[in-house]
Amino acid sequence: MTPETTLRAWVDESGSDWAHDPGTYVLAAAIGPTDAEPAIREQISRLRLPGQVKLHWRDEDAKRRATITQAVAGYDLDHLVVVRAGALDDRPERCRRKCLERLLYELATRAVTDVVLESRGPADDRRDIQMLNALRGQHYLSTAIRLTHIVGRLEPMLWIPDAVCGAITSARTGDPDHRTALKSRLTLIEI
């Protein structure tokens, strides 16, 4: 990477398997140079099945999950995951805020200034922006970080952190193979 390389983070979320991992929330970022995105976008798009609008971990069977994990492991991306576990009394939105706060801080320490989250709708997206502004006001984050939202089916780069969330959830519920495949490029933070 050269000094002028711009890093972008693509972020998605997942609740874990409530029956086997109650009160757990997972937020994952796929981080890489923006100039690598066109090739990655094309490669991951080729993994869609006929008629499939987007890749989504929960819709895939075990064989497809393995294929997707191997593809993701081969991309020039680092993966940063924040997990909040055991928050049985917390609402999912509070868990998300806590995870996003830590994720944004960690991304800032890695010189990531452009963060793209999967849109959850106008009201939820506004809450994310309000939280970012509050963190800036507290001097927890610099004003350099930009946060945008994109509908998941429209952006293949968002399918990658979805798969990473799935790999972490699988590992937490007894199947570590997917997480192991990503291990060399994975940083996991539990809060």
C-alpha positions as CSV (number, residue, x, y, z in Angstrom):
1,M,0.0,0.0,0.0
2,T,1.2,3.4,-0.8
3,P,0.8,6.5,1.4
4,E,-2.0,7.8,-0.8
5,T,-4.0,4.6,-0.7
6,T,-7.5,5.1,0.6
7,L,-8.9,2.5,2.9
8,R,-12.6,1.9,3.1
9,A,-14.6,-0.3,5.5
10,W,-17.8,-2.1,4.6
11,V,-19.9,-3.0,7.6
12,D,-22.7,-5.4,8.4
13,E,-24.3,-6.8,11.5
14,S,-25.9,-9.9,12.8
15,G,-27.5,-11.2,15.9
16,S,-26.1,-14.5,16.8
17,D,-28.1,-17.7,17.2
18,W,-30.4,-16.9,20.1
19,A,-30.9,-20.6,21.1
20,H,-27.1,-21.3,21.3
21,D,-25.5,-17.9,21.8
22,P,-28.1,-15.7,23.5
23,G,-27.7,-12.0,23.9
24,T,-24.9,-11.8,21.3
25,Y,-24.5,-9.1,18.7
26,V,-21.9,-9.2,15.9
27,L,-20.6,-6.2,13.8
28,A,-18.1,-6.9,11.1
29,A,-16.0,-4.6,8.9
30,A,-14.2,-5.7,5.7
31,I,-11.4,-3.2,5.3
32,G,-9.3,-2.7,2.2
33,P,-7.9,-0.3,-0.4
34,T,-10.6,1.3,-2.6
35,D,-8.7,0.5,-5.7
36,A,-9.1,-3.3,-5.0
37,E,-12.9,-3.0,-4.8
38,P,-13.9,-3.3,-8.5
39,A,-12.2,-6.7,-8.8
40,I,-13.5,-8.0,-5.5
41,R,-17.0,-6.8,-6.3
42,E,-16.9,-8.7,-9.6
43,Q,-15.5,-11.8,-8.0
44,I,-18.1,-12.0,-5.2
45,S,-21.0,-11.2,-7.6
46,R,-20.1,-14.3,-9.6
47,L,-20.9,-16.4,-6.5
48,R,-24.6,-15.6,-6.8
49,L,-26.8,-18.4,-7.9
50,P,-29.3,-17.9,-10.7
51,G,-32.1,-15.7,-9.5
52,Q,-30.3,-14.8,-6.3
53,V,-30.4,-11.0,-5.6
54,K,-27.5,-11.1,-3.1
55,L,-25.4,-13.4,-1.0
56,H,-26.8,-13.7,2.5
57,W,-25.2,-16.2,5.0
58,R,-28.4,-17.3,6.5
59,D,-29.8,-18.3,3.1
60,E,-26.9,-20.5,2.2
61,D,-26.4,-24.2,2.9
62,A,-23.1,-25.6,4.4
63,K,-21.4,-26.2,1.0
64,R,-22.1,-22.7,-0.2
65,R,-21.0,-21.2,3.1
66,A,-17.7,-23.0,2.7
67,T,-17.4,-21.7,-0.9
68,I,-18.2,-18.1,0.2
69,T,-15.7,-18.3,3.1
70,Q,-12.9,-19.5,0.9
71,A,-13.6,-16.7,-1.6
72,V,-13.7,-14.0,1.2
73,A,-10.4,-15.4,2.7
74,G,-8.7,-14.8,-0.7
75,Y,-9.6,-11.2,-1.1
76,D,-7.2,-8.4,-0.2
77,L,-9.2,-7.4,2.8
78,D,-8.7,-7.4,6.6
79,H,-11.7,-8.1,8.8
80,L,-12.4,-6.4,12.1
81,V,-15.2,-7.8,14.2
82,V,-16.7,-6.5,17.4
83,V,-18.8,-8.8,19.4
84,R,-21.0,-7.9,22.4
85,A,-21.9,-11.1,24.2
86,G,-24.2,-11.9,27.1
87,A,-26.2,-8.7,26.8
88,L,-29.5,-10.5,27.6
89,D,-31.2,-7.5,29.0
90,D,-30.0,-5.0,26.3
91,R,-32.1,-4.2,23.4
92,P,-30.5,-5.0,20.0
93,E,-30.2,-1.3,19.2
94,R,-28.1,-0.7,22.4
95,C,-25.9,-3.6,21.5
96,R,-25.5,-2.2,18.0
97,R,-24.5,1.3,19.3
98,K,-21.9,-0.2,21.7
99,C,-20.4,-2.3,18.9
100,L,-20.5,0.5,16.4
101,E,-18.9,2.9,18.8
102,R,-15.9,0.5,19.3
103,L,-15.7,-0.4,15.7
104,L,-15.5,3.2,14.6
105,Y,-12.8,3.9,17.1
106,E,-10.8,0.9,15.9
107,L,-11.3,1.9,12.3
108,A,-10.0,5.4,13.0
109,T,-6.9,3.9,14.6
110,R,-6.3,2.1,11.3
111,A,-6.6,5.3,9.2
112,V,-9.9,4.3,7.7
113,T,-12.0,7.4,7.0
114,D,-14.7,6.0,4.7
115,V,-17.2,3.7,6.4
116,V,-20.1,2.2,4.5
117,L,-22.9,0.4,6.5
118,E,-25.7,-1.6,5.1
119,S,-28.8,0.5,5.3
120,R,-31.5,-0.5,7.8
121,G,-33.9,2.2,6.6
122,P,-34.0,6.0,7.0
123,A,-34.8,6.2,10.7
124,D,-32.1,3.7,11.7
125,D,-29.6,5.3,9.3
126,R,-30.2,8.7,10.9
127,R,-29.6,7.2,14.4
128,D,-26.2,6.0,13.2
129,I,-25.3,9.4,11.9
130,Q,-26.5,11.0,15.1
131,M,-24.3,8.7,17.1
132,L,-21.3,9.5,14.9
133,N,-21.9,13.2,15.5
134,A,-22.2,12.7,19.2
135,L,-18.9,10.7,19.3
136,R,-17.3,13.5,17.3
137,G,-18.7,16.1,19.8
138,Q,-17.2,14.1,22.7
139,H,-13.8,14.1,20.8
140,Y,-13.9,10.2,20.8
141,L,-13.7,10.4,17.0
142,S,-12.2,12.9,14.6
143,T,-14.2,14.6,12.0
144,A,-12.3,12.7,9.3
145,I,-14.6,9.6,9.4
146,R,-17.4,9.7,6.9
147,L,-20.3,7.3,7.4
148,T,-22.7,6.4,4.5
149,H,-25.4,3.8,4.1
150,I,-26.2,1.6,1.1
151,V,-28.9,-1.0,0.5
152,G,-27.3,-4.4,0.8
153,R,-28.7,-5.9,-2.4
154,L,-27.2,-3.0,-4.4
155,E,-23.6,-3.4,-3.2
156,P,-21.7,-6.7,-3.3
157,M,-19.0,-5.4,-1.0
158,L,-21.6,-5.5,1.8
159,W,-22.0,-9.3,1.3
160,I,-18.5,-9.8,2.6
161,P,-19.0,-8.5,6.2
162,D,-22.3,-10.5,6.2
163,A,-20.3,-13.6,5.5
164,V,-17.7,-12.7,8.2
165,C,-20.6,-12.2,10.7
166,G,-21.8,-15.6,9.7
167,A,-18.4,-17.2,10.2
168,I,-18.1,-15.7,13.7
169,T,-21.6,-16.8,14.7
170,S,-20.8,-20.3,13.3
171,A,-17.7,-20.5,15.4
172,R,-19.5,-19.3,18.5
173,T,-22.1,-22.0,18.1
174,G,-19.8,-24.9,17.5
175,D,-18.4,-24.8,13.9
176,P,-15.0,-23.0,13.8
177,D,-14.1,-23.9,10.3
178,H,-15.2,-20.7,8.6
179,R,-13.6,-18.5,11.2
180,T,-10.4,-20.6,10.9
181,A,-10.3,-19.9,7.1
182,L,-10.3,-16.1,7.8
183,K,-8.0,-16.2,10.8
184,S,-4.9,-14.7,9.2
185,R,-6.8,-11.5,8.3
186,L,-9.2,-11.4,11.2
187,T,-9.2,-9.2,14.4
188,L,-11.9,-10.1,16.9
189,I,-12.7,-7.7,19.8
190,E,-15.2,-8.8,22.4
191,I,-16.9,-6.1,24.5
